[in-house]
């Protein structure tokens, strides 16, 4: 495996996995009062742009990491709207 590809896979995996604790906590407690909706909306827009960029440069790690993180962010946004 090429070094840059491996680096991208590791970096993308770590940044994506970093969202799991927030998703798990939000799901289990249903508490979202301390979560900024604006931050997650802006962050999600950035993830959409990163995913588009990944397709434009044909980078599987960029596409996968940002698409999965976007799903996790959408979950938090949904919980914020529902329970906020």
N, C-alpha and C positions, 0 to 999 in steps of 0.2 A: 504494500500500500504506500502510495506517495506521501511524503512527510507533510505537505500542506493539507492534503485531504484528511489525514489522521488528526492533525492539529484542529481542523475545522470540526471534525466529528466530536473530539473531546470538548472543545470550547462550547459547541452547540448543546451537547449533552448536559454539561454542567450548568449552563445558564437556564436551560429548560427545566432541569431537575430542581433548580433553586425555587421554582414556583410551587412545587408540590406541597411543602409545609403550609403555605398560605391557603392553598386550595383545601387541604385536609382540615385545617383549623376552621376555616370559614364554613365548610360543609358540616363539621361536627358541632360547632357552637351556634351557627346561624347568626353570629354577631358580625356586623359590617360597619358599625358606626365610626370606627377609626380608620376606615379605608376611604381614600379619596377617589370619588368617581371620576373627576376630571383627570387625575393622574392616569387612571386605567384607560380612559378613553384616548388620551393622547398617546399613551404607550401602545395601545392596540393599533392606532393609526400608523405609528412607526413600524410595528410588526408587519402590517399589511404592506407597507412600502418596502421593507426588507425582503419580504417574500417575493414581491414583484421583481425586485433587484436580483434575487437568487435565480429566478426563472430567466431573466435577461442575460445573466452571466453563466447560466447552466451550472449552478453550484448546489448539488444535492444537500450538503450540510447546512447551507444557509436556508434553503427552502424548508427542509425538514424541521430544523430547530425553531425557526420563526413561525411556521404553520402550527406546530404543536403548542408552542408557548402562546400563540394567539388563541387557540382553543381554551387553554387554561385561563387566560385573561378574560375571555368571554364568559367563562363560568363565574369568575369573581364579579364581573359586571352584572351578570344576571342575578347573582345572590344579593348584590348591593341594591339593585333596583327592587327586588322582591322583598328583602328583609331590612333595607335601609330606612 
